Amino acid sequence: MIGILIRPIITEKMTELGEKRQYAFEVPISVNKIVVSKAIEKKFSVKVTSIRTVLVKGKRKSQMTRRGRFEGHTKTWKKAIVTLKEGDKIDYFGNV
């Protein structure tokens, strides 16, 4: 279960979805919904009702320098949007 949840995605849009008990996490491309569900339930002690996964394709990037043009791309990554049971909540910045 170690390394399944890479990082939480905290954006303005995901903050609004947090009011609907939906949270997003970056996960490895190779994991499936069942593994993500078990990892979230174990780490945060909540009950997951549904999961949606999205493959976010990397963007092409180019840079002009004196030596010519360099091209590359950002990495492709997977996002898991998790819906929790009524009454459950994930506190990213918990009172430590």
N, C-alpha and C positions, 0 to 999 in steps of 0.2 A: 504494500500500500504506500510505501515511501516513494515520493517523486511523481505521484499521479496528479496532484493539484499543484501546478507550477506557480500560479499567482492569481489573485482575484482581479477582476477587471472592474475598476472604479472609474466610471465616466458619468457625465451628466445624465445620459439616457439610462444607464443601469441603476443610478440612484433613484430615478423615478420608478423603475420597475421594482425596486426594493420595497416600495409601498404595497406592491401586489404579491409580495413574498417570492420574487424571482431574483436570482443572483447569478452572476456569470464568472466563470473561471477559465483560465488558459490551461489546457491539458495536452499531453502528448498525442500525436496524430494516431498512434497505434492502439490507444485504449478505446473501449466501447462504453455504451451507456450504463451497463450493469456495473462495471468496475468503478466508474465515476460515482455512481449512486452509493455504492458501498463505502467508498473513500470519504464522501461528504458526510454520510450518516455516522461513520466512526469518528471522524475528526471533530465535528461540530455538535454531535448528539441531537440530531434533528431527524425528521421523517421526510423523505423525498417522495413527491407524488408524480412528477414527470421531469424528463430531461430532453432538451433539444440540443443537437450538436451541429456546428457549422464549421466547414473548412474555409478559413480566410486565406485567399490566395495572395502571395507576395507581390509587391509592386516592382515594376522595372525602374531602375535608377540610372542616371548617367551624369557624368561630371566632366567638364572641360578644364583641361590644364594646359600648361605650356608643352607638355610632352604628348598631347593628343587627348582623345576622348576615352574615358574609362566607363565601361558599362557593367552593371551588376543588377542584383535584385535583392529585396528583403525576403526573409524566410516565410514559407507557408506555415500556418499554425492552426490549431483547432480550438474552438471556443465551445464551452458547454454552458447552456442556460438552464438553471435548475429552478424548479418550482417546489416550494415546501408546503407541508400540511398546515392547515389553518391553526394559527397560534404559535407556530415555530418561527424563529428569527435567527439570523446569523449576524453576530457582531464582530466585524473585522478588527476593530480597534479596541477589543475587550478591556475591561478594567483589570489591569495587571497589577 
